[in-house]
């Protein structure tokens, strides 16, 4: 795993670079709370598939500088500058969980550069009222606060060691050699404190201000059939927003195990191009 930084718009952005250095470039957007190191233990699989996967920390996570007042649409500008800095013309996009909206906005606002997108277990636009149903209460509490300062204050008071109920496929995954890597990747998310996560959650709760129908390339939404972390309704709603989306249910998968389907799905998208 190659770990580096780049300056974008006067801010430092940390990212990892795994897989085949000469392979098809993929920008991967991690969940919350997670970090650029999320996929590091899949380096061999991505290299074998001929994929170069680049994962940037979002502002305030891991090694990326905070960006007070940022919006979801700012991410597309950041990723355009990121691709320019790394000399990438076109690329695939992959996104997981809370990274889902970042995948949608990048595909919608950079249609000339994104030639395929896969969203795995992704959240949808919370302007759609049913999106709140069955979503984790602590994140809903942060998302409903009046501004990101209030979200940070709430997080500093309330976030700490907390347990989560994971689907059975994920619990089985965590019992393997992958748990130490995933735990370290999640810990890295809080290298600067809780600010990156609380801002991320607050931004997630704001209505989308872009047109998802502007996506001009292949779009795949996949969801584990045993995912109890992000409700299936999120996947179906996002799929309805992007014309021509393929909605795929993944049998015997939870919320995290779906990440191991990425090499195959990204290979499919590359071949469709």
HELIX and SHEET records of a PDB file:
HELIX    1   1 UNK A   40  UNK A   42  5                                   3    
HELIX    2   2 UNK A   43  UNK A   48  1                                   6    
HELIX    3   3 UNK A   74  UNK A   85  1                                  12    
HELIX    4   4 UNK A   97  UNK A   99  5                                   3    
HELIX    5   5 UNK A  100  UNK A  109  1                                  10    
HELIX    6   6 UNK A  129  UNK A  132  5                                   4    
HELIX    7   7 UNK A  137  UNK A  143  1                                   7    
HELIX    8   8 UNK A  148  UNK A  158  1                                  11    
HELIX    9   9 UNK A  168  UNK A  174  1                                   7    
HELIX   10  10 UNK A  178  UNK A  188  1                                  11    
HELIX   11  11 UNK A  195  UNK A  204  1                                  10    
HELIX   12  12 UNK A  212  UNK A  214  5                                   3    
HELIX   13  13 UNK A  232  UNK A  241  1                                  10    
HELIX   14  14 UNK A  257  UNK A  261  5                                   5    
HELIX   15  15 UNK A  262  UNK A  272  1                                  11    
SHEET    1   A 8 UNK A   2  UNK A   8  0                                        
SHEET    2   A 8 UNK A  11  UNK A  19 -1                                        
SHEET    3   A 8 UNK A  51  UNK A  56 -1                                        
SHEET    4   A 8 UNK A  24  UNK A  29  1                                        
SHEET    5   A 8 UNK A  91  UNK A  96  1                                        
SHEET    6   A 8 UNK A 114  UNK A 120  1                                        
SHEET    7   A 8 UNK A 219  UNK A 224  1                                        
SHEET    8   A 8 UNK A 246  UNK A 250  1                                        
END                                                                             
